[in-house]
Amino acid sequence: MFDQGSHHEEVNTWQSGVLTLKSFVNDFKYSTAHATRVSSLAVGLQQAGAFVACFFIWPIADRIGRKLSLQIASFIFIIGAIMETVNSHSMAVFYAGRVIAGLGLGAASVVVPMFNAEMAPKELRGQIGSFFQWFYTFGIFTSYWVDYAMAEIIPAGLLGLGMFTLKESTRWLTKKGRHDEAWESLKWIRADESQATIEEMEEIRVGVEMEQRATEGFHVKELVERDNFNRIFTAFAIFTAQQATGATAFAYYGPQYFKLLVGGGNRDLLVTAIFGAIKIVACGVFVLFLSNRIGRRVALIGGAVFMSACQITTAVVVKELPATKTAGVTSSGIATVALIYMFVIAYNLSWGPLPWPYVSEIFPTRIREPGIAIGVSSQWLFNFVFSLTAPYMIENLGWGTFLLWGLFDGIVAVVSFFFLRETQGLSLEEIAHNDYGRATTFKEDDILVQHGPTTTYGSASK
């Protein structure tokens, strides 16, 4: 989670801060005519590296485990970050560092939610998974204020070193037949050896064994089986929808957007900084107080509807009462800024934090690695698409940019209403063994998980 916070911190730091420093321009000796290209490549190459990493990390995570995979991802990111910040006077070295850092980021963005979902109790899975987004908001906010040396390495280093203090994923160990280690892992993470923990271990074991008996040896063709394909398509679509809300474009190009609302001067920078602080508070409220109290489906649909209303209303106000460079603070400017603040609050109560736990919990153990990898790859793909096109949208569409995001949000709300399934309060095994394509909530299914022979753990085996 810390590493993913550093992702947005680093991207925004390079793009909004470091790339504009005279010392950076002088060191790498490029002209202002090439500044836009350098900025685009600095962001795009990292996202390309992250996109590629999503696909090569899942077989690695399956073979060597989640813990070691995260340590390797952390190390790769640090190597890339060092290449970026060492004064090589070479854009080629800088760009190579961006790609390498992206590989580490992409790998971690797949394995972290996977590890969280497999280790979290079902009652807290949504809250723990949503911490992922909260650290994003911390990283973004920090990047608005801090551009210093190799600060980006700190979160990655904490992630890599911190993994030495954790146990391997219980479900991955069970999948590999290492049942004693799996029991030790579950017992450690729950800090409990009660009957409830023993029953949870048995449910995990039975669920994994059922998946493994269904087909001996994983084959890629399993991904296109009807139920599996429904889950994979949902994972891909939900991260695509997250990027289509417009929130990522606001994170990257906040000052440019706010210039459309408040006009010239430096007011856009202050408004952007407040924007970052609001995201932290809103996401924190969701993670700490709401994530375990409201269903995933309700939050995602309601959030999309509210965001759509905010963006469309903003478009109308900006069209009818556009800001000017010479005007001071106006009532219309205040209104539009308030609308965008309400938009980002809604985002961080729904589409910001929830896709991470949702995507990580809808897959059975058998296809969890490729499923999450495909889902997260869409996050990086459309992150790249929208971050690349946003400046041109702002320049050419003006108020129409807000209208476009509002229409996207409306479409997301409608599609979510008809296709998203509720997963809150269910174990990963219950989710895995129910038909994903039939009911709006898994709780409506009558399918029961068939339990195999009982195995006892800990004191129960004596």
N, C-alpha and C positions, 0 to 999 in steps of 0.2 A: 504494500500500500504506500509506504514511504517512497519507493522507487517511482510509482506512478504519479505521485504528487510532484516529484522532481521532473517528470516528463513535461508537464505543462509549464512548470517554472522555467525549465530550460528553454523550451520552444519560444515562450514569450520573452524571456530574457534576451535570447539571441536576436529575435526579430524586433522587439520593441525597444531594447536597450543597447546591447553590445554593438549591433550592426550600425547603429547611428552614431557611435563614438568616433571622434576624429582620430583617436589613437588606433582604432581598429582599421579604419580606412587607410591610414598612413602605413601601418604594418603590412597590410596585404596589397597595398598599392593598386586600388581600382578606382576608377573615376565615378563621379556621381551619375553619369549616364548608365553605368552598369549596376547601380545600387538596387534597382528593382529586381534584376535578374539574380543578384547575389542573395537577396532576401528570399525570393521564391525557391531557389535551390537549397538554401539553408534549411528551410522548413520541409520542402518536398522530399529531399534525399533522406532525411531522417524518417519521415513517414513511410517512404518506400522500403527502407530497411526494416521497419517495424512490421509492415505488411508481409514481407517475405518470411520474417522470423516466425510469424503465427503458424506457418505450415511446416517448418522443419522442427519446431520445438515439441510438437505433440508426440511423435514417435520417440523422441529423446526422453520426454517426461514419462512416457509409458515404460521405457526400458530401465532408466536409472532412478526414477522417483521424482517427486515434487521438490523435495528439499535440496538435493544436489543440483537440480535444474535451475532453481532460483539463485543458487550461489554462482553458477556459471553465468547466468544472465547478468547478475550484478557485476561480475568481473569484466564481461564483455563491454558493458556500458561504461565502466570506469576507464577502460582502454580507449574507447572512442572519445570520452570527455577530455582525457589528457591530450589526445591528438588535436582536439579543437582549440584548447586553451594555451598549449605551448606555442610560443612565438616562432613559428616555422617560416613565416613570410611566404607561404605557399598555399594558394587557394585549393590546390589538389589535395594536400594533406588535410586541410580543414574540411573539405567535402567528404573525404574518406572517413574522417572522424565522425561526421554526422551520420553516415551510413552505418558504421560500426555501433555507434551509440543507439541508433534506431533498432539494430538487431537485438541488443540487450533489452531495450524497452518493450519491443514487441513480444519477445519471449516471456518477460515477466508479466505482461498484461494478459497472457493466456494462463500461466501457471498460478499466479496469485489468487484469482477468483476460484480456480479449481481447488487449490489447497484450502481456501477458506470454506468452501461449500462442503468439502469432504470431512473437515474437522469440526465444524460448528454444530451445536445441537439445533434441532429443527426449530425450537422456540426462538433462537437468537440468530438464525441464519440470515434473515433479511437485514437485521441491524449490523451484523459483522460485515456482510457483503457491501453494505452501503457506506461503510467507513472508507471504502475505495474512492468514492466520489468526493468525500469530505477532504481527503488529502489532496485531491485534484485542486479543490478550491483554495486550500492553503498555499499550494504551489503557485497558482495563478496570482493570487493576491501578493505573495512575496515578490513575484517577478515584476510587479508594477513599481516596486520601490527599491529593489536590490539588484545590482549588476556587479558581482564581485568575483574575480579570480575563478577558482574551481569549486565554488560553492555547490554546484550541481552534483559533485561526487559524494557529498556527505550523505544524502538519503540513500544512494545506491550502496555505499559502504555499510550503512546501518542495516540495510536489508540483508546483504551477504553475510555479515558477521552475526547478525541476529538469528539467522537460520541455524547456527551452531547450538543455540539454546533450545531449539524445538525438536519434537519428534517427527518422524516421517508420517505421511498420511495413513490413517487407519485403513481406509478402503483400498488404497493402492497396495499396502502390505497384505491385506486379505486376498486381493486379486492375484498376488504372486504366491499365495499359499504359505505365507509367513505368519501363521495365526498367533503364535506366542508373542511375536513382536507387535502384531496388530492389537492384541489385548493390552499389552503394556502401553502402547500409544494412546488408546482410548482411555484407559485407566488414568494415565497421566494428564491428558487434556481435560478430563471431567473432574479430576481430583476426587475420585469416588470409586468404590468397588461394590456398591450396593446392587441389589437385585435388578434395579432399573438399568444400570450400566451393563450388567450381564445380558439382559434382554436386548438392549440396543446392539451389543456385539453380535448376538445371535441373529438379529434381524439383518445386520450388515452382511454376515457370513452367508445367510440363506439367499439374500438378494443377489450377491455376487456370484454364488454358485449356480443359481438359476440362469443368470445371463450367460455364464460360461458353458453350461450344458446345452443351451439353445442351439449354439453352433460352435463346433470345436475350431478354434483358430479364427481370428478376425480377418475379414476380407473387405476391401473397399466397397464392394457391391452392397454390403449391409447398409451403407449410408443412404442408399436410394430406396430401401424398403419403406413402405408407406408410413408407418409410425415414426421411424427414424428420420425420414425425409421431412415430415411435418415439423419435428423438433428442430432440425437443422435449419430449415427455411425460416422458422420463427426466430431463431437466434440471429440469423443474418439480417432479417427484416427489422428486428427490434433495435439493433445497433445502427442500422441505416436510418431508422426513424429518429433515433437520438440525435444524430448529426443533422437531420433535416429540420429539426426544431429551430435551428438558427443560433443556438446558444454557443456552439463552438466558434462560429464566425464572430460573435460578439466578444468572446474571450480573446481572440487573436487581433481583432480590429476595432476594439472598443472606442478609442479616440475618434476614428474615422466615422463610425456610426453616430456618436454623440455630437459630432460637428453638424450633422444634418438636423439635430434637435436643438442645439444651443448656440449655433453660429460660431464666430471666430473667437480669438483670444485664447486664453489657457483654461477656460472653464471646462472644456471637454476632458482635460487630464484629471481635474479634481473629480468630475462626475464619474469617470472611469474607475478611479481609485475607490470611491464610495461603492460603486457597482461591485467591485471585488470583495469588499467587506460584507456587503449584503449577502453575497453567495455563501460565504463562510457561515454566517449566522443562520441562514435559511436551511442549509444542508445539515448544520449541527442540530437544529431543532428536529428535523426529520429523523436523523440517525439516533438521537438520544431519547426522543419522546413519541415518535409516530410510527417508526418502521415496523414495530411488532404489534401495532394496534389497528392498522388499516390494511386491507388486502392489497396485493400487488395490482390486481386488475383495476380496482376502483381508483387507486392513486394515479395509475397511468392514463386512464381514460379521462378522469377529471382534470388532471394536469394539462393534457393536450387541449381540451376544450377551453380552459381558462387562458392558456398561452395564445391560442388562436384569436380569442376575443381581444387580448391586449395588443397583439401585433396588428390586427386589422384596424382597430381604433387608432393606433399610432399612425398608420398609413393615412387614414382620413384626415387627422389633425395636421400632419406634416404637409399633406397636399394642399389643404385649404389655408393654413397659416404657416408657411415655411419660415425657418429661421434665416437671419441675415448676418453678415459679418459685422455690421456696425451696430445692430440692435443690442440693447442690454438684455437683462433677464426678463422674459415675457411670461405671461400666464400660460400661453400655449406651450412654451418651452418647458416650463415646470410640469405641465400636465403630461407631456410626452415622456419626459424623464421618469416621472412617477409610473407611467404605464410600463416602461421597460424594466423598472425595478420590480414591479409586480410580476412581470413576465419571468424574470430570473428567479424570483422567489418560488413561483409555481414550478419552474424547471427543477429547482433543487429540492422540491418536495415530491418529485415524481420521476421525470425522465433523466435527471442527472444521476441520482444514486441507484435507482431500481434495476436498470438493465444488467448491471454487474451480477448481483445475486440471482436475478431471475434466470439469466442465460446459464449460469453455472449450476443451477439445480434441476433443470428440466431434462438432463440426459442421464440414461443409465450408465453405470460404470464402464460398460463395454465400449461405448462410443463417446465417452465424456471428453477425452483428449481431442479427437478430430472435431467434435461438435463445437466445443468452446473455441477451438482454433479458427474454425470457419466463421463463427459469430463475431469474434473479436477482429478478424481480418476485415470485416465490413466496416467496423468502427474506424480502423486506420485508413481504409480505402476512401470512405466518404469524408473523413476528416481532411484528407488530402484534397479531394475534389472541391469541397466547400471553402476550405481555407485558400485554395488557389483562385477560385472564382469570385469570392466575396469582394475583393477590392474593385473588380470590374463591375459587379452588381451595384455597389455603392456609387460608383462614378457614372454609370449609364442609366440606372433605374431610379436612383434617388428614393423618393417615398415608396416607389413600387417594390423596393427591396423588402420593406416591412410587410407589404401586402402579400408578397410571395411566401415569406416565412409563415404568415398567418394562414394562408391556404394550405401549405404543407402540414401545419399543426392540425388543421381541421380534418384533413385526410387521415392523419395518424390517429386521431380520436375515433373516427368511424371504423377504420380497419381494426383497431384495438378492441372495439366493442364486439365485433363479430368473430375475431379469431384468437384473442388471448385467453389463456386458461389460468385459473387461480391455483397457486401453489403454497400459499401461506399455511403454516401449521402442519404440513405433511413432511414425513421423512423422505429422504432421497429414494428409498426403496419403494415407498408408496407411489411416488411420482413416476418412477421408472416402470412399474408394472401395471399401470393403468393406461388406457388408450388415450393418446394425446389428442386425437382428432375428433372426439365425439362430444365432449361436454364442456360447458363454459367453466366448470370447476371440477377438479378431480373428485371432490367429495360427492358429486352426483353419480359417480361410477359405482357399480355394484361388484366390480372385479376385486377379488381378494387375493392377496399374496399367499401362495401355497407354501407352507413351511415344510422343510425337509427334516432330517434327523436332528435332534437337539444336541448341541455341543456345549459343554460347561466350561467356564473360565474362572480363573482365580481360585478363590476358596471353594467355589461350588464344585470343583473337579476333585477335591480331596476327599 
